[in-house]
Amino acid sequence: MNKFFDPDPSEFEKLEKERIIKELEKVIQKTEREGREEDVEKLKKELKALTHESFWDILFKPIY
């Protein structure tokens, strides 16, 4: 069936996560230019939490 009529929910989640990561990277660059180091560190921790995949997540990732 066509992906337009039957979208894959995991693909949507992946695209949404990528969008959030890109926006977060832009905000980090902006706060670095403004010199707010405390906010930069908080945002970098948040970014790391979003992008980090644990060994167990990789090992037990479902294969389709």
MARDO-741045 format. One record per atom (N, C-alpha, C, O): residue number from 1; residue in one letter; x, y, z. Coordinates in pm, 1 decimal, always signed. Example, Ala and Ser with C-alpha at 12.3 -4.5 7.8 and 13.67 -1.06 7.14 Angstrom:
+-----+----+----------+----------+----------+
!   i ! aa !        x !        y !        z !
+-----+----+----------+----------+----------+
!   1 !  A !  +1319.0 !   -569.0 !   +780.0 !
!   1 !  A !  +1230.0 !   -450.0 !   +780.0 !
!   1 !  A !  +1320.0 !   -330.0 !   +780.0 !
!   1 !  A !  +1423.6 !   -331.9 !   +846.5 !
!   2 !  S !  +1285.0 !   -225.0 !   +708.0 !
!   2 !  S !  +1367.0 !   -106.0 !   +714.0 !
!   2 !  S !  +1290.0 !     +3.0 !   +787.0 !
!   2 !  S !  +1340.9 !   +113.8 !   +803.9 !
+-----+----+----------+----------+----------+
This chain:
+-----+----+----------+----------+----------+
!   i ! aa !        x !        y !        z !
+-----+----+----------+----------+----------+
!   1 !  M !    +83.6 !   -118.5 !     +0.0 !
!   1 !  M !     +0.0 !     +0.0 !     +0.0 !
!   1 !  M !    +88.0 !   +124.7 !     +0.0 !
!   1 !  M !   +203.5 !   +120.0 !    +42.1 !
!   2 !  N !    +35.2 !   +230.8 !    -45.2 !
!   2 !  N !   +104.9 !   +358.1 !    -55.6 !
!   2 !  N !   +137.0 !   +412.9 !    +83.7 !
!   2 !  N !    +53.8 !   +406.8 !   +174.2 !
!   3 !  K !   +258.4 !   +466.4 !   +100.0 !
!   3 !  K !   +297.8 !   +522.2 !   +230.3 !
!   3 !  K !   +216.7 !   +645.8 !   +266.8 !
!   3 !  K !   +203.7 !   +679.8 !   +384.4 !
!   4 !  F !   +162.6 !   +712.5 !   +166.0 !
!   4 !  F !    +81.8 !   +830.4 !   +193.3 !
!   4 !  F !    -46.0 !   +791.8 !   +266.1 !
!   4 !  F !    -90.0 !   +862.9 !   +356.4 !
!   5 !  F !   -105.3 !   +680.4 !   +227.6 !
!   5 !  F !   -229.9 !   +636.9 !   +289.0 !
!   5 !  F !   -207.9 !   +553.0 !   +414.8 !
!   5 !  F !   -295.4 !   +545.2 !   +500.9 !
!   6 !  D !    -91.6 !   +490.8 !   +424.7 !
!   6 !  D !    -61.3 !   +405.0 !   +539.2 !
!   6 !  D !    +78.0 !   +437.9 !   +591.7 !
!   6 !  D !   +171.1 !   +359.8 !   +571.8 !
!   7 !  P !    +94.1 !   +552.7 !   +658.8 !
!   7 !  P !   +227.4 !   +592.8 !   +705.6 !
!   7 !  P !   +277.3 !   +504.4 !   +819.3 !
!   7 !  P !   +199.1 !   +452.3 !   +898.8 !
!   8 !  D !   +406.8 !   +489.0 !   +825.0 !
!   8 !  D !   +470.4 !   +410.6 !   +930.5 !
!   8 !  D !   +489.9 !   +500.4 !  +1053.0 !
!   8 !  D !   +560.0 !   +601.2 !  +1043.8 !
!   9 !  P !   +429.8 !   +466.3 !  +1167.4 !
!   9 !  P !   +442.2 !   +552.2 !  +1286.4 !
!   9 !  P !   +586.4 !   +568.3 !  +1334.6 !
!   9 !  P !   +622.7 !   +674.2 !  +1385.7 !
!  10 !  S !   +668.0 !   +465.8 !  +1319.1 !
!  10 !  S !   +806.8 !   +477.2 !  +1363.8 !
!  10 !  S !   +883.2 !   +576.9 !  +1276.7 !
!  10 !  S !   +972.8 !   +645.9 !  +1325.4 !
!  11 !  E !   +848.5 !   +584.6 !  +1149.2 !
!  11 !  E !   +912.1 !   +681.3 !  +1059.2 !
!  11 !  E !   +874.3 !   +823.9 !  +1100.2 !
!  11 !  E !   +958.4 !   +913.8 !  +1098.0 !
!  12 !  F !   +748.5 !   +844.0 !  +1137.3 !
!  12 !  F !   +704.2 !   +975.3 !  +1183.6 !
!  12 !  F !   +779.2 !  +1015.6 !  +1309.9 !
!  12 !  F !   +823.1 !  +1130.0 !  +1322.2 !
!  13 !  E !   +794.2 !   +921.9 !  +1404.3 !
!  13 !  E !   +866.2 !   +950.8 !  +1528.8 !
!  13 !  E !  +1011.6 !   +985.8 !  +1499.2 !
!  13 !  E !  +1067.7 !  +1075.6 !  +1562.0 !
!  14 !  K !  +1072.0 !   +916.8 !  +1405.5 !
!  14 !  K !  +1210.6 !   +942.6 !  +1367.5 !
!  14 !  K !  +1225.3 !  +1083.1 !  +1309.1 !
!  14 !  K !  +1318.0 !  +1156.0 !  +1344.8 !
!  15 !  L !  +1135.1 !  +1120.8 !  +1220.2 !
!  15 !  L !  +1139.4 !  +1254.0 !  +1160.0 !
!  15 !  L !  +1116.1 !  +1363.3 !  +1263.6 !
!  15 !  L !  +1180.8 !  +1467.9 !  +1259.5 !
!  16 !  E !  +1025.0 !  +1339.5 !  +1355.0 !
!  16 !  E !   +995.7 !  +1436.9 !  +1460.8 !
!  16 !  E !  +1117.6 !  +1454.7 !  +1551.8 !
!  16 !  E !  +1150.3 !  +1566.8 !  +1590.8 !
!  17 !  K !  +1184.0 !  +1344.9 !  +1585.2 !
!  17 !  K !  +1303.4 !  +1351.4 !  +1669.7 !
!  17 !  K !  +1414.8 !  +1428.8 !  +1598.6 !
!  17 !  K !  +1483.5 !  +1509.5 !  +1661.1 !
!  18 !  E !  +1432.9 !  +1404.7 !  +1468.6 !
!  18 !  E !  +1534.2 !  +1477.8 !  +1392.0 !
!  18 !  E !  +1504.2 !  +1627.6 !  +1388.7 !
!  18 !  E !  +1595.0 !  +1710.2 !  +1398.0 !
!  19 !  R !  +1376.3 !  +1661.6 !  +1375.4 !
!  19 !  R !  +1336.0 !  +1802.6 !  +1373.2 !
!  19 !  R !  +1367.2 !  +1869.6 !  +1506.9 !
!  19 !  R !  +1417.3 !  +1982.0 !  +1510.3 !
!  20 !  I !  +1337.7 !  +1801.2 !  +1615.4 !
!  20 !  I !  +1363.0 !  +1856.0 !  +1748.5 !
!  20 !  I !  +1513.2 !  +1873.2 !  +1771.0 !
!  20 !  I !  +1556.1 !  +1973.0 !  +1828.9 !
!  21 !  I !  +1592.5 !  +1777.6 !  +1726.0 !
!  21 !  I !  +1738.0 !  +1785.8 !  +1741.9 !
!  21 !  I !  +1793.3 !  +1905.2 !  +1665.1 !
!  21 !  I !  +1878.7 !  +1977.5 !  +1716.3 !
!  22 !  K !  +1745.2 !  +1926.9 !  +1542.1 !
!  22 !  K !  +1792.4 !  +2040.9 !  +1463.0 !
!  22 !  K !  +1756.2 !  +2173.5 !  +1529.1 !
!  22 !  K !  +1837.5 !  +2265.8 !  +1532.6 !
!  23 !  E !  +1634.1 !  +2182.7 !  +1581.5 !
!  23 !  E !  +1592.6 !  +2305.2 !  +1649.8 !
!  23 !  E !  +1676.4 !  +2328.9 !  +1775.1 !
!  23 !  E !  +1714.4 !  +2442.3 !  +1804.4 !
!  24 !  L !  +1704.7 !  +2223.4 !  +1847.7 !
!  24 !  L !  +1785.2 !  +2234.1 !  +1969.1 !
!  24 !  L !  +1927.3 !  +2279.1 !  +1936.8 !
!  24 !  L !  +1985.4 !  +2358.9 !  +2010.3 !
!  25 !  E !  +1983.2 !  +2228.6 !  +1827.8 !
!  25 !  E !  +2117.3 !  +2271.7 !  +1786.1 !
!  25 !  E !  +2119.3 !  +2420.8 !  +1752.6 !
!  25 !  E !  +2215.5 !  +2490.7 !  +1784.6 !
!  26 !  K !  +2013.3 !  +2469.1 !  +1688.3 !
!  26 !  K !  +2004.5 !  +2612.2 !  +1656.3 !
!  26 !  K !  +1997.3 !  +2696.0 !  +1783.8 !
!  26 !  K !  +2061.0 !  +2800.8 !  +1793.5 !
!  27 !  V !  +1919.8 !  +2649.5 !  +1881.2 !
!  27 !  V !  +1906.2 !  +2722.6 !  +2007.3 !
!  27 !  V !  +2039.7 !  +2724.4 !  +2082.2 !
!  27 !  V !  +2074.9 !  +2824.8 !  +2144.0 !
!  28 !  I !  +2113.2 !  +2614.2 !  +2076.9 !
!  28 !  I !  +2244.3 !  +2608.9 !  +2142.1 !
!  28 !  I !  +2337.9 !  +2710.6 !  +2080.0 !
!  28 !  I !  +2408.5 !  +2781.6 !  +2151.8 !
!  29 !  Q !  +2339.7 !  +2719.0 !  +1946.4 !
!  29 !  Q !  +2425.7 !  +2816.8 !  +1879.4 !
!  29 !  Q !  +2387.8 !  +2958.8 !  +1918.4 !
!  29 !  Q !  +2474.8 !  +3043.1 !  +1940.4 !
!  30 !  K !  +2259.0 !  +2984.8 !  +1926.9 !
!  30 !  K !  +2211.8 !  +3119.1 !  +1963.0 !
!  30 !  K !  +2252.8 !  +3155.6 !  +2105.4 !
!  30 !  K !  +2297.7 !  +3267.4 !  +2130.6 !
!  31 !  T !  +2237.3 !  +3061.1 !  +2198.7 !
!  31 !  T !  +2273.7 !  +3092.0 !  +2337.3 !
!  31 !  T !  +2424.7 !  +3105.0 !  +2353.7 !
!  31 !  T !  +2470.7 !  +3180.2 !  +2439.6 !
!  32 !  E !  +2502.2 !  +3033.4 !  +2273.5 !
!  32 !  E !  +2648.2 !  +3048.8 !  +2277.6 !
!  32 !  E !  +2688.0 !  +3189.3 !  +2232.9 !
!  32 !  E !  +2776.8 !  +3250.9 !  +2291.8 !
!  33 !  R !  +2622.3 !  +3239.3 !  +2129.2 !
!  33 !  R !  +2651.9 !  +3375.6 !  +2081.1 !
!  33 !  R !  +2615.5 !  +3480.0 !  +2185.9 !
!  33 !  R !  +2681.9 !  +3582.9 !  +2198.6 !
!  34 !  E !  +2508.3 !  +3451.9 !  +2261.1 !
!  34 !  E !  +2464.6 !  +3546.5 !  +2364.0 !
!  34 !  E !  +2548.2 !  +3535.2 !  +2491.2 !
!  34 !  E !  +2539.8 !  +3621.5 !  +2578.6 !
!  35 !  G !  +2628.8 !  +3429.5 !  +2502.1 !
!  35 !  G !  +2718.1 !  +3414.3 !  +2615.8 !
!  35 !  G !  +2654.1 !  +3358.2 !  +2740.9 !
!  35 !  G !  +2705.5 !  +3380.0 !  +2850.6 !
!  36 !  R !  +2544.5 !  +3287.1 !  +2728.2 !
!  36 !  R !  +2477.6 !  +3228.6 !  +2845.0 !
!  36 !  R !  +2525.9 !  +3084.6 !  +2863.3 !
!  36 !  R !  +2463.1 !  +2990.2 !  +2815.4 !
!  37 !  E !  +2636.9 !  +3069.9 !  +2932.3 !
!  37 !  E !  +2703.6 !  +2940.5 !  +2945.7 !
!  37 !  E !  +2620.3 !  +2838.3 !  +3023.8 !
!  37 !  E !  +2619.2 !  +2720.6 !  +2987.8 !
!  38 !  E !  +2551.5 !  +2880.3 !  +3128.6 !
!  38 !  E !  +2470.8 !  +2786.9 !  +3207.0 !
!  38 !  E !  +2359.7 !  +2726.2 !  +3121.6 !
!  38 !  E !  +2333.7 !  +2606.0 !  +3127.9 !
!  39 !  D !  +2294.9 !  +2810.2 !  +3042.3 !
!  39 !  D !  +2188.6 !  +2762.0 !  +2954.2 !
!  39 !  D !  +2244.7 !  +2670.7 !  +2845.6 !
!  39 !  D !  +2180.8 !  +2572.6 !  +2807.6 !
!  40 !  V !  +2362.9 !  +2702.5 !  +2796.2 !
!  40 !  V !  +2426.0 !  +2620.5 !  +2693.0 !
!  40 !  V !  +2451.3 !  +2479.9 !  +2746.3 !
!  40 !  V !  +2424.6 !  +2381.4 !  +2677.4 !
!  41 !  E !  +2502.3 !  +2470.3 !  +2868.1 !
!  41 !  E !  +2530.9 !  +2339.6 !  +2927.0 !
!  41 !  E !  +2402.8 !  +2257.9 !  +2945.9 !
!  41 !  E !  +2401.9 !  +2137.5 !  +2920.5 !
!  42 !  K !  +2295.6 !  +2322.2 !  +2989.8 !
!  42 !  K !  +2168.0 !  +2252.8 !  +3006.6 !
!  42 !  K !  +2116.4 !  +2202.0 !  +2872.2 !
!  42 !  K !  +2069.3 !  +2088.7 !  +2861.5 !
!  43 !  L !  +2125.9 !  +2286.7 !  +2770.5 !
!  43 !  L !  +2078.0 !  +2247.0 !  +2638.1 !
!  43 !  L !  +2162.3 !  +2134.7 !  +2578.4 !
!  43 !  L !  +2109.3 !  +2045.9 !  +2511.5 !
!  44 !  K !  +2292.4 !  +2138.3 !  +2602.2 !
!  44 !  K !  +2379.5 !  +2031.5 !  +2551.3 !
!  44 !  K !  +2347.6 !  +1898.5 !  +2620.0 !
!  44 !  K !  +2353.0 !  +1793.3 !  +2556.4 !
!  45 !  K !  +2314.8 !  +1902.6 !  +2748.1 !
!  45 !  K !  +2276.6 !  +1780.5 !  +2818.6 !
!  45 !  K !  +2146.5 !  +1725.1 !  +2761.6 !
!  45 !  K !  +2131.3 !  +1604.0 !  +2745.2 !
!  46 !  E !  +2053.2 !  +1814.5 !  +2731.9 !
!  46 !  E !  +1926.2 !  +1772.4 !  +2673.6 !
!  46 !  E !  +1948.4 !  +1710.8 !  +2535.2 !
!  46 !  E !  +1887.5 !  +1609.5 !  +2501.0 !
!  47 !  L !  +2035.8 !  +1772.7 !  +2456.5 !
!  47 !  L !  +2068.3 !  +1720.6 !  +2324.0 !
!  47 !  L !  +2133.1 !  +1583.2 !  +2334.6 !
!  47 !  L !  +2100.8 !  +1492.8 !  +2257.6 !
!  48 !  K !  +2223.2 !  +1567.7 !  +2428.8 !
!  48 !  K !  +2289.8 !  +1438.9 !  +2447.8 !
!  48 !  K !  +2188.6 !  +1331.7 !  +2485.4 !
!  48 !  K !  +2197.4 !  +1218.4 !  +2438.1 !
!  49 !  A !  +2093.5 !  +1366.7 !  +2569.4 !
!  49 !  A !  +1990.0 !  +1271.3 !  +2609.4 !
!  49 !  A !  +1905.3 !  +1228.3 !  +2489.8 !
!  49 !  A !  +1862.6 !  +1113.1 !  +2481.9 !
!  50 !  L !  +1881.4 !  +1320.1 !  +2397.4 !
!  50 !  L !  +1801.9 !  +1286.2 !  +2279.1 !
!  50 !  L !  +1879.4 !  +1201.8 !  +2178.5 !
!  50 !  L !  +1822.2 !  +1114.5 !  +2113.2 !
!  51 !  T !  +2007.9 !  +1227.5 !  +2166.2 !
!  51 !  T !  +2085.8 !  +1161.0 !  +2062.6 !
!  51 !  T !  +2154.2 !  +1034.6 !  +2111.3 !
!  51 !  T !  +2202.6 !   +955.7 !  +2030.2 !
!  52 !  H !  +2159.1 !  +1013.8 !  +2241.9 !
!  52 !  H !  +2230.2 !   +898.6 !  +2296.7 !
!  52 !  H !  +2147.6 !   +771.3 !  +2280.3 !
!  52 !  H !  +2030.4 !   +766.7 !  +2317.7 !
!  53 !  E !  +2210.0 !   +669.1 !  +2224.2 !
!  53 !  E !  +2147.4 !   +538.0 !  +2218.1 !
!  53 !  E !  +2231.3 !   +444.1 !  +2302.9 !
!  53 !  E !  +2351.5 !   +429.4 !  +2280.8 !
!  54 !  S !  +2168.1 !   +381.8 !  +2398.6 !
!  54 !  S !  +2242.9 !   +291.8 !  +2485.1 !
!  54 !  S !  +2276.9 !   +162.9 !  +2410.7 !
!  54 !  S !  +2216.1 !   +130.2 !  +2308.8 !
!  55 !  F !  +2372.7 !    +92.5 !  +2462.5 !
!  55 !  F !  +2414.2 !    -34.2 !  +2403.5 !
!  55 !  F !  +2296.6 !   -130.7 !  +2396.3 !
!  55 !  F !  +2280.3 !   -201.6 !  +2296.9 !
!  56 !  W !  +2214.8 !   -133.8 !  +2500.6 !
!  56 !  W !  +2102.3 !   -226.1 !  +2504.9 !
!  56 !  W !  +1996.2 !   -189.1 !  +2402.1 !
!  56 !  W !  +1932.9 !   -277.6 !  +2344.5 !
!  57 !  D !  +1975.8 !    -59.8 !  +2378.1 !
!  57 !  D !  +1880.6 !    -17.5 !  +2276.2 !
!  57 !  D !  +1924.6 !    -63.7 !  +2138.3 !
!  57 !  D !  +1843.1 !   -107.8 !  +2057.2 !
!  58 !  I !  +2054.3 !    -53.2 !  +2113.0 !
!  58 !  I !  +2108.3 !    -94.3 !  +1983.9 !
!  58 !  I !  +2102.0 !   -246.8 !  +1970.5 !
!  58 !  I !  +2064.5 !   -299.3 !  +1865.6 !
!  59 !  L !  +2138.7 !   -316.2 !  +2076.8 !
!  59 !  L !  +2144.4 !   -461.4 !  +2073.7 !
!  59 !  L !  +2006.0 !   -523.4 !  +2054.1 !
!  59 !  L !  +1990.7 !   -619.8 !  +1979.0 !
!  60 !  F !  +1906.4 !   -468.3 !  +2121.2 !
!  60 !  F !  +1772.0 !   -527.0 !  +2115.4 !
!  60 !  F !  +1677.1 !   -449.7 !  +2025.4 !
!  60 !  F !  +1555.3 !   -459.4 !  +2040.7 !
!  61 !  K !  +1731.2 !   -373.6 !  +1932.1 !
!  61 !  K !  +1647.4 !   -298.7 !  +1838.2 !
!  61 !  K !  +1571.9 !   -398.2 !  +1750.8 !
!  61 !  K !  +1632.0 !   -489.9 !  +1694.8 !
!  62 !  P !  +1441.7 !   -380.6 !  +1739.3 !
!  62 !  P !  +1364.9 !   -473.7 !  +1656.8 !
!  62 !  P !  +1406.2 !   -464.3 !  +1510.0 !
!  62 !  P !  +1428.8 !   -355.6 !  +1456.7 !
!  63 !  I !  +1415.1 !   -578.2 !  +1447.7 !
!  63 !  I !  +1452.7 !   -583.5 !  +1305.6 !
!  63 !  I !  +1326.2 !   -611.7 !  +1225.5 !
!  63 !  I !  +1257.1 !   -710.9 !  +1248.9 !
!  64 !  Y !  +1297.0 !   -523.5 !  +1131.2 !
!  64 !  Y !  +1177.0 !   -539.2 !  +1048.6 !
!  64 !  Y !  +1215.9 !   -567.1 !   +907.4 !
!  64 !  Y !  +1129.1 !   -583.5 !   +821.6 !
+-----+----+----------+----------+----------+
